[in-house]
């Protein structure tokens, strides 16, 4: 039988602690900001468009950027262009709303949003670095 004093004195693996904290902070961020009090005008349309967004990411015609916005990878795809424009307009409203609630900047909110999306993205989805170079997860 292990006592509490033995358990408390046992050193933690720093990499496990970092991963756990990252998951907790990401979850807290998403729950706090995405679930709480968003205006229906953009949150409903974002939810409705999610399936199309994921399908376009799966097809490789769009990808995420480090700026928090969706970017077009296939310039000849008019449907993807329309999807990107609509999603980015709603994301801009979301970022402005969250920045106002947190007292942060729009760019900081967008950056956190981007990091959260990247950490939960499916293998095969594309991401555009700040240099403009595309990488596949």
N, CA, C and O of each residue as an XYZ file, in Angstrom:
548
protein
N       0.836     -1.172      0.000
C       0.000      0.000      0.000
C       0.892      1.251      0.000
O       1.833      1.363      0.786
N       0.573      2.172     -0.891
C       1.372      3.388     -1.028
C       0.751      4.501     -0.200
O      -0.453      4.749     -0.268
N       1.587      5.164      0.580
C       1.085      6.276      1.384
C       1.103      7.566      0.566
O       1.756      7.653     -0.474
N       0.381      8.547      1.053
C       0.344      9.845      0.383
C       1.722     10.494      0.366
O       2.074     11.164     -0.605
N       2.487     10.311      1.396
C       3.798     10.946      1.432
C       4.707     10.372      0.363
O       5.505     11.102     -0.225
N       4.600      9.072      0.098
C       5.384      8.458     -0.975
C       4.925      8.997     -2.318
O       5.746      9.318     -3.178
N       3.628      9.097     -2.496
C       3.062      9.585     -3.759
C       3.475     11.038     -4.018
O       3.829     11.400     -5.140
N       3.425     11.851     -2.982
C       3.751     13.268     -3.133
C       5.235     13.460     -3.433
O       5.602     14.361     -4.187
N       6.080     12.629     -2.855
C       7.520     12.764     -3.066
C       7.986     12.164     -4.388
O       9.120     12.403     -4.804
N       7.142     11.399     -5.045
C       7.528     10.783     -6.310
C       7.635     11.869     -7.375
O       6.667     12.594     -7.602
N       8.787     11.999     -8.033
C       8.941     13.053     -9.045
C       8.069     12.766    -10.269
O       7.902     11.618    -10.680
N       7.521     13.835    -10.834
C       6.698     13.710    -12.028
C       7.559     13.857    -13.271
O       8.530     14.614    -13.279
N       7.208     13.149    -14.292
C       7.871     13.280    -15.579
C       7.473     14.638    -16.160
O       6.284     14.866    -16.383
N       8.410     15.544    -16.414
C       8.076     16.884    -16.899
C       7.302     16.874    -18.217
O       6.441     17.729    -18.425
N       7.591     15.927    -19.108
C       6.886     15.900    -20.389
C       5.415     15.528    -20.198
O       4.548     16.041    -20.905
N       5.134     14.635    -19.242
C       3.743     14.280    -18.962
C       3.001     15.455    -18.340
O       1.841     15.711    -18.662
N       3.675     16.156    -17.456
C       3.071     17.318    -16.817
C       2.766     18.403    -17.850
O       1.695     19.010    -17.820
N       3.709     18.645    -18.762
C       3.504     19.648    -19.804
C       2.316     19.279    -20.682
O       1.475     20.130    -20.973
N       2.237     18.035    -21.104
C       1.125     17.588    -21.949
C      -0.215     17.744    -21.224
O      -1.201     18.189    -21.812
N      -0.239     17.377    -19.957
C      -1.475     17.495    -19.184
C      -1.890     18.951    -19.045
O      -3.064     19.282    -19.211
N      -0.937     19.819    -18.740
C      -1.253     21.237    -18.596
C      -1.713     21.844    -19.911
O      -2.627     22.668    -19.932
N      -1.088     21.443    -21.001
C      -1.463     21.958    -22.316
C      -2.901     21.570    -22.630
O      -3.677     22.392    -23.118
N      -3.255     20.328    -22.353
C      -4.625     19.867    -22.601
C      -5.623     20.625    -21.732
O      -6.691     21.024    -22.196
N      -5.267     20.813    -20.491
C      -6.162     21.519    -19.570
C      -6.353     22.965    -20.016
O      -7.483     23.451    -20.077
N      -5.265     23.649    -20.325
C      -5.361     25.054    -20.725
C      -6.118     25.212    -22.042
O      -6.905     26.146    -22.199
N      -5.884     24.311    -22.975
C      -6.606     24.367    -24.245
C      -8.089     24.151    -24.017
O      -8.917     24.859    -24.589
N      -8.425     23.188    -23.193
C      -9.834     22.920    -22.902
C     -10.494     24.098    -22.206
O     -11.614     24.481    -22.542
N      -9.791     24.672    -21.232
C     -10.335     25.830    -20.520
C     -10.548     26.985    -21.498
O     -11.586     27.645    -21.467
N      -9.566     27.226    -22.363
C      -9.689     28.305    -23.342
C     -10.887     28.080    -24.242
O     -11.700     28.984    -24.434
N     -11.002     26.902    -24.787
C     -12.104     26.632    -25.713
C     -13.458     26.692    -25.021
O     -14.409     27.255    -25.562
N     -13.547     26.120    -23.834
C     -14.821     26.159    -23.112
C     -15.202     27.572    -22.710
O     -16.359     27.976    -22.829
N     -14.220     28.315    -22.235
C     -14.498     29.670    -21.772
C     -14.910     30.580    -22.919
O     -15.859     31.354    -22.799
N     -14.197     30.485    -24.020
C     -14.395     31.462    -25.073
C     -15.359     31.011    -26.159
O     -16.129     31.825    -26.669
N     -15.336     29.763    -26.518
C     -16.187     29.326    -27.617
C     -17.599     28.973    -27.171
O     -18.542     29.115    -27.949
N     -17.758     28.523    -25.949
C     -19.084     28.099    -25.507
C     -19.872     29.218    -24.838
O     -21.097     29.142    -24.753
N     -19.198     30.237    -24.371
C     -19.882     31.217    -23.545
C     -20.307     32.483    -24.247
O     -19.466     33.296    -24.630
N     -21.593     32.659    -24.420
C     -22.172     33.922    -24.798
C     -21.855     34.462    -26.171
O     -21.807     35.680    -26.343
N     -21.642     33.630    -27.139
C     -21.382     34.130    -28.480
C     -22.667     34.571    -29.146
O     -23.744     34.044    -28.869
N     -22.537     35.533    -30.017
C     -23.698     36.010    -30.743
C     -24.112     34.955    -31.761
O     -23.276     34.360    -32.442
N     -25.426     34.740    -31.848
C     -25.960     33.708    -32.740
C     -25.681     34.003    -34.204
O     -25.602     33.075    -35.008
N     -25.529     35.275    -34.574
C     -25.349     35.607    -35.981
C     -24.119     34.972    -36.605
O     -24.145     34.633    -37.788
N     -23.040     34.800    -35.847
C     -21.879     34.140    -36.434
C     -21.626     32.751    -35.879
O     -21.106     31.903    -36.604
N     -21.968     32.478    -34.632
C     -21.687     31.152    -34.088
C     -22.560     30.088    -34.756
O     -22.092     28.978    -35.008
N     -23.820     30.414    -35.043
C     -24.691     29.444    -35.714
C     -24.213     29.148    -37.129
O     -24.228     27.998    -37.568
N     -23.790     30.185    -37.838
C     -23.326     29.957    -39.208
C     -22.002     29.188    -39.215
O     -21.750     28.401    -40.127
N     -21.162     29.410    -38.211
C     -19.917     28.651    -38.123
C     -20.203     27.175    -37.870
O     -19.574     26.302    -38.467
N     -21.148     26.906    -36.989
C     -21.531     25.513    -36.712
C     -22.117     24.858    -37.950
O     -21.806     23.707    -38.255
N     -22.958     25.583    -38.658
C     -23.607     25.031    -39.852
C     -22.591     24.742    -40.957
O     -22.789     23.822    -41.751
N     -21.538     25.496    -41.014
C     -20.543     25.365    -42.076
C     -19.440     24.359    -41.733
O     -18.633     24.018    -42.598
N     -19.395     23.886    -40.503
C     -18.297     23.039    -40.033
C     -18.088     21.788    -40.888
O     -16.948     21.446    -41.203
N     -19.153     21.109    -41.262
C     -19.012     19.897    -42.081
C     -18.368     20.186    -43.424
O     -17.507     19.430    -43.875
N     -18.773     21.274    -44.068
C     -18.182     21.658    -45.348
C     -16.723     22.062    -45.181
O     -15.890     21.779    -46.042
N     -16.423     22.719    -44.079
C     -15.060     23.150    -43.796
C     -14.139     21.934    -43.636
O     -13.047     21.895    -44.203
N     -14.587     20.959    -42.870
C     -13.785     19.749    -42.665
C     -13.616     18.982    -43.985
O     -12.534     18.470    -44.270
N     -14.671     18.905    -44.777
C     -14.583     18.221    -46.074
C     -13.575     18.910    -46.991
O     -12.811     18.242    -47.688
N     -13.570     20.232    -46.993
C     -12.620     20.980    -47.824
C     -11.190     20.798    -47.316
O     -10.248     20.749    -48.108
N     -11.029     20.698    -46.001
C      -9.700     20.430    -45.435
C      -9.256     19.016    -45.806
O      -8.100     18.794    -46.165
N     -10.187     18.061    -45.714
C      -9.871     16.677    -46.081
C      -9.436     16.580    -47.540
O      -8.546     15.799    -47.878
N     -10.073     17.384    -48.408
C      -9.749     17.381    -49.834
C      -8.456     18.143    -50.126
O      -7.895     18.021    -51.215
N      -7.987     18.921    -49.163
C      -6.756     19.675    -49.350
C      -6.941     20.994    -50.076
O      -5.957     21.631    -50.455
N      -8.180     21.416    -50.278
C      -8.399     22.664    -51.008
C      -8.284     23.900    -50.116
O      -8.126     25.013    -50.617
N      -8.363     23.708    -48.800
C      -8.155     24.804    -47.858
C      -7.289     24.314    -46.714
O      -7.123     23.109    -46.520
N      -6.738     25.249    -45.961
C      -5.945     24.909    -44.793
C      -6.008     26.034    -43.784
O      -6.537     27.110    -44.064
N      -5.467     25.778    -42.619
C      -5.444     26.763    -41.542
C      -4.138     27.545    -41.577
O      -3.100     27.029    -41.991
N      -4.205     28.789    -41.139
C      -3.011     29.612    -41.040
C      -2.687     29.910    -39.596
O      -3.549     29.785    -38.726
N      -1.453     30.303    -39.329
C      -1.050     30.653    -37.973
C      -1.721     31.940    -37.515
O      -1.651     32.296    -36.338
N      -2.369     32.636    -38.437
C      -3.068     33.877    -38.109
C      -4.482     33.632    -37.603
O      -5.192     34.583    -37.275
N      -4.909     32.352    -37.534
C      -6.240     32.020    -37.039
C      -7.300     31.961    -38.112
O      -8.461     31.672    -37.823
N      -6.920     32.232    -39.346
C      -7.881     32.237    -40.453
C      -7.650     31.054    -41.380
O      -6.579     30.449    -41.399
N      -8.697     30.742    -42.153
C      -8.634     29.676    -43.149
C      -8.075     30.288    -44.429
O      -8.365     31.437    -44.761
N      -7.271     29.506    -45.142
C      -6.663     29.998    -46.380
C      -6.929     29.017    -47.518
O      -6.983     27.803    -47.325
N      -7.091     29.577    -48.690
C      -7.365     28.811    -49.900
C      -6.068     28.222    -50.442
O      -5.067     28.927    -50.574
N      -6.090     26.948    -50.751
C      -4.925     26.291    -51.351
C      -5.133     26.077    -52.837
O      -4.166     26.012    -53.596
N      -6.393     25.966    -53.266
C      -6.746     25.725    -54.668
C      -7.475     26.967    -55.185
O      -8.681     27.109    -54.987
N      -6.742     27.861    -55.844
C      -7.309     29.149    -56.251
C      -8.409     29.020    -57.299
O      -9.180     29.960    -57.491
N      -8.500     27.891    -57.975
C      -9.526     27.703    -58.996
C     -10.842     27.162    -58.457
O     -11.788     26.972    -59.222
N     -10.918     26.916    -57.171
C     -12.104     26.327    -56.560
C     -13.009     27.433    -56.007
O     -12.774     27.951    -54.915
N     -14.044     27.785    -56.773
C     -14.939     28.882    -56.386
C     -15.733     28.557    -55.123
O     -15.970     29.437    -54.296
N     -16.143     27.305    -54.970
C     -16.903     26.912    -53.783
C     -16.036     27.033    -52.527
O     -16.506     27.477    -51.479
N     -14.772     26.635    -52.643
C     -13.848     26.752    -51.512
C     -13.590     28.224    -51.193
O     -13.472     28.593    -50.025
N     -13.502     29.057    -52.215
C     -13.285     30.501    -52.006
C     -14.451     31.096    -51.210
O     -14.246     31.877    -50.280
N     -15.666     30.721    -51.584
C     -16.860     31.218    -50.896
C     -16.857     30.749    -49.429
O     -17.187     31.514    -48.523
N     -16.485     29.499    -49.219
C     -16.410     28.928    -47.875
C     -15.369     29.665    -47.021
O     -15.638     30.009    -45.870
N     -14.200     29.899    -47.581
C     -13.118     30.597    -46.882
C     -13.550     32.016    -46.518
O     -13.337     32.465    -45.392
N     -14.154     32.716    -47.468
C     -14.581     34.094    -47.213
C     -15.619     34.165    -46.093
O     -15.536     35.026    -45.217
N     -16.595     33.257    -46.125
C     -17.645     33.251    -45.094
C     -17.079     32.884    -43.727
O     -17.408     33.514    -42.722
N     -16.234     31.870    -43.694
C     -15.646     31.435    -42.420
C     -14.758     32.528    -41.824
O     -14.821     32.797    -40.625
N     -13.940     33.151    -42.654
C     -13.039     34.180    -42.145
C     -13.784     35.422    -41.661
O     -13.356     36.068    -40.705
N     -14.883     35.756    -42.309
C     -15.692     36.889    -41.842
C     -16.250     36.596    -40.450
O     -16.258     37.467    -39.581
N     -16.718     35.358    -40.248
C     -17.240     34.983    -38.932
C     -16.129     34.858    -37.890
O     -16.318     35.234    -36.734
N     -14.982     34.336    -38.293
C     -13.870     34.225    -37.349
C     -13.413     35.608    -36.897
O     -13.085     35.804    -35.727
N     -13.392     36.560    -37.816
C     -12.993     37.921    -37.443
C     -13.938     38.466    -36.377
O     -13.490     39.072    -35.404
N     -15.251     38.256    -36.554
C     -16.227     38.691    -35.547
C     -15.986     37.981    -34.215
O     -16.061     38.594    -33.151
N     -15.695     36.678    -34.290
C     -15.410     35.900    -33.083
C     -14.192     36.450    -32.360
O     -14.230     36.659    -31.147
N     -13.115     36.685    -33.094
C     -11.883     37.172    -32.485
C     -12.074     38.555    -31.862
O     -11.553     38.828    -30.781
N     -12.812     39.417    -32.533
C     -13.086     40.754    -31.987
C     -13.895     40.639    -30.699
O     -13.614     41.322    -29.714
N     -14.903     39.770    -30.718
C     -15.740     39.566    -29.540
C     -14.921     39.034    -28.365
O     -15.044     39.533    -27.246
N     -14.095     38.034    -28.615
C     -13.289     37.438    -27.552
C     -12.233     38.402    -27.036
O     -11.955     38.432    -25.837
N     -11.642     39.188    -27.927
C     -10.647     40.170    -27.499
C     -11.299     41.204    -26.581
O     -10.697     41.628    -25.594
N     -12.521     41.606    -26.904
C     -13.237     42.554    -26.056
C     -13.545     41.981    -24.684
O     -13.494     42.694    -23.681
N     -13.866     40.690    -24.638
C     -14.194     40.045    -23.366
C     -12.961     39.806    -22.499
O     -13.042     39.845    -21.272
N     -11.824     39.558    -23.140
C     -10.620     39.209    -22.384
C      -9.686     40.386    -22.150
O      -8.792     40.322    -21.306
N      -9.896     41.456    -22.901
C      -8.993     42.592    -22.807
C      -7.715     42.390    -23.596
O      -6.798     43.206    -23.512
N      -7.645     41.310    -24.364
C      -6.478     41.028    -25.194
C      -6.635     41.633    -26.576
O      -7.607     42.329    -26.869
N      -5.665     41.354    -27.406
C      -5.730     41.841    -28.779
C      -6.387     40.792    -29.671
O      -6.428     39.608    -29.338
N      -6.893     41.247    -30.800
C      -7.482     40.342    -31.782
C      -6.423     39.347    -32.266
O      -6.711     38.162    -32.436
N      -5.206     39.830    -32.487
C      -4.125     38.964    -32.971
C      -3.764     37.885    -31.943
O      -3.485     36.745    -32.313
N      -3.769     38.241    -30.671
C      -3.458     37.256    -29.631
C      -4.533     36.185    -29.551
O      -4.229     34.999    -29.424
N      -5.791     36.605    -29.626
C      -6.903     35.642    -29.609
C      -6.815     34.728    -30.822
O      -6.967     33.513    -30.701
N      -6.571     35.309    -31.991
C      -6.472     34.514    -33.217
C      -5.316     33.521    -33.145
O      -5.431     32.390    -33.619
N      -4.209     33.945    -32.555
C      -3.058     33.050    -32.406
C      -3.362     31.870    -31.502
O      -2.981     30.740    -31.806
N      -4.047     32.121    -30.391
C      -4.434     31.026    -29.489
C      -5.421     30.090    -30.168
O      -5.341     28.871    -30.015
N      -6.344     30.662    -30.913
C      -7.323     29.870    -31.650
C      -6.607     28.964    -32.654
O      -6.925     27.781    -32.776
N      -5.649     29.529    -33.362
C      -4.876     28.771    -34.343
C      -4.128     27.610    -33.699
O      -4.131     26.497    -34.224
N      -3.489     27.867    -32.566
C      -2.742     26.816    -31.865
C      -3.672     25.705    -31.390
O      -3.330     24.525    -31.466
N      -4.847     26.089    -30.900
C      -5.809     25.081    -30.444
C      -6.279     24.220    -31.603
O      -6.387     23.001    -31.468
N      -6.559     24.844    -32.744
C      -6.986     24.082    -33.919
C      -5.882     23.150    -34.407
O      -6.143     21.995    -34.745
N      -4.664     23.647    -34.443
C      -3.537     22.849    -34.928
C      -3.311     21.621    -34.050
O      -2.986     20.545    -34.552
N      -3.482     21.783    -32.757
C      -3.239     20.655    -31.857
C      -4.301     19.572    -31.987
O      -4.046     18.413    -31.659
N      -5.482     19.936    -32.460
C      -6.569     18.970    -32.570
C      -6.846     18.547    -34.012
O      -7.783     17.787    -34.258
N      -6.061     19.017    -34.951
C      -6.300     18.753    -36.370
C      -6.014     17.300    -36.745
O      -5.225     16.607    -36.103
N      -6.679     16.876    -37.794
C      -6.475     15.530    -38.320
C      -5.186     15.456    -39.128
O      -4.744     16.446    -39.710
N      -4.600     14.281    -39.154
C      -3.445     14.054    -40.021
C      -3.884     14.250    -41.467
O      -4.968     13.821    -41.860
N      -3.043     14.895    -42.242
C      -3.355     15.147    -43.642
C      -3.895     16.544    -43.914
O      -3.972     16.962    -45.070
N      -4.271     17.276    -42.859
C      -4.734     18.651    -43.048
C      -3.526     19.571    -43.228
O      -2.435     19.299    -42.728
N      -3.749     20.652    -43.946
C      -2.687     21.584    -44.295
C      -2.691     22.811    -43.389
O      -3.741     23.281    -42.951
N      -1.475     23.321    -43.117
C      -1.281     24.520    -42.319
C      -0.287     25.427    -43.016
O       0.743     24.982    -43.521
N      -0.623     26.722    -43.032
C       0.264     27.705    -43.659
C       1.056     28.429    -42.585
O       0.487     29.059    -41.693
N       2.372     28.333    -42.678
C       3.257     29.014    -41.739
C       3.229     30.514    -41.997
O       2.697     30.966    -43.011
N       3.797     31.280    -41.082
C       3.840     32.738    -41.247
C       4.668     33.118    -42.477
O       4.491     34.208    -43.021
N       5.556     32.247    -42.918
C       6.361     32.504    -44.117
C       5.559     32.273    -45.400
O       6.002     32.635    -46.490
N       4.374     31.667    -45.261
C       3.557     31.360    -46.441
C       3.729     29.931    -46.940
O       3.015     29.497    -47.844
N       4.661     29.208    -46.362
C       4.925     27.825    -46.762
C       3.845     26.920    -46.170
O       3.492     27.050    -44.998
N       3.327     26.011    -46.981
C       2.319     25.062    -46.534
C       2.983     23.792    -46.020
O       3.924     23.285    -46.632
N       2.490     23.277    -44.890
C       2.955     22.003    -44.339
C       1.759     21.124    -44.043
O       0.688     21.602    -43.668
N       1.960     19.840    -44.218
C       0.881     18.864    -43.971
C       1.109     18.218    -42.628
O       2.223     17.804    -42.306
N       0.052     18.132    -41.845
C       0.167     17.500    -40.529
C       0.240     15.997    -40.687
O       0.341     15.276    -39.695
